[in-house]
Structures are given as C-alpha cells and as structure tokens.
Amino acid sequence: MSQKWDGIERRKSLRAEAESLLGSLSPNQMAAQPSEILMHELLVHKVELEMQNEELRRAHAELEQARDHYLELYEFAPVGYITIDRKGLIKEINLKGAAFLGVDRAKLINQRFSTFISDQDQDRWYRLFLNMMEQPKGEQQKLGLEIMRADGTPFQGYLDCVRKELVEESPILRIALTDLTEHYTISEQVE
C-alpha cells in the first residue's frame, strides 16, 4: 500500500476495479430490471468492501511487523533507554536500562531516577534535569555521572538526553544510558 489516495479517488479506483472483476456479470443497462441493477450495485459494493478489507489486513500486518521490528531494536539495544516524566519518575525503560540499574523493569516504573545517581553527582543531575524541563525546545544534552546500581555498586554512566513534547501531556525526558565502565574495561584489555 505504497500509494496515498484521497477518499474520492480511492473510492473511484476501487469501484472501477470491482466493476472490471464483475464485467461479465453486468446487466445490460437498457434491458435490465431495476432489481437486476440494484443487485449488480450490491455485488460491486460487496467486492469493493472485500478489497478494502484485504488492504486493511495487509496494512495491519505491515504495522505489526514494523512494531515488532522497533520493539526488538528498543528492547535489545546495547544502551539503556529511559523515559522520565516532569516529576523525575521513570515511565519507560528497556531491558538494558533495567540491567544497568540492577532492578527488575516492572519495579522501576514510577521510581525516581535520581535515586540511582550517586550523592556526589546529584546536583549536576538536578541542574541538567531542571534545565531541560524548562527549555521550550529541548536541545540534546550529554552528561557523565556516577550511577549506583541497586546493590550499591557504582558505574560511570553517560547520559544522552533529549526533551520531547507530547500532545496534551507534559514534556518528558528521553535518556540513552551507556555504561562507560564496560567501555573502559574493554579498552584496557585491548591495550
């Protein structure tokens, strides 16, 4: 379904296609009884509806495939994706983000992200968060912070943040979280 049609053109196209499929069944307009003409119109309409239904099924299958594709990209990304609301609460987090924080994902929803920021970096986090939430158009900002896992072990986190405006909702902060500790450990092993 790569073409886009407006409603009138689409209707004309479907009708022409349906009539071509039923061409041999078309009654002779001059000799046809009104009931035959009505029956033909109903048959054409039925074929149109069947064609629309098939297009909807095909479009639905394409949408499901696209959703599954992006869900896999989101869930199995090598970075943590976190969505934080205006109150600083985690609204969404992918599997990698939950693994970085060491908490089951379901338990992270509606928890304050700031509880995972080390004491020494709390001020830097709050300044970044408040600054991004107050800006009308969110520029992308990046910040390295020490993040504490649930078990108390720290890691060097790199936050790539962007503010998003949602329709009829307050703005959110989207964060891509990378564990730089893993990066440095790999770099040291290579050298």
Secondary structure by P-SEA (a helix, b strand, c coil): ccccccaaaaaaaaaaaaaaaacccccccccccaaaaaaaaaaaaaaaaaaaaaaaaaaaaaaaaaaaaaaaaaaaccbbbbbbccccccccccaaaaaaacccccccccccccccccccaaaaaaaaaaaaaacccccbbbbbbbcccccccccbbbbbbbbbbcccccbbbbbbcccaaaaaaaaaaac
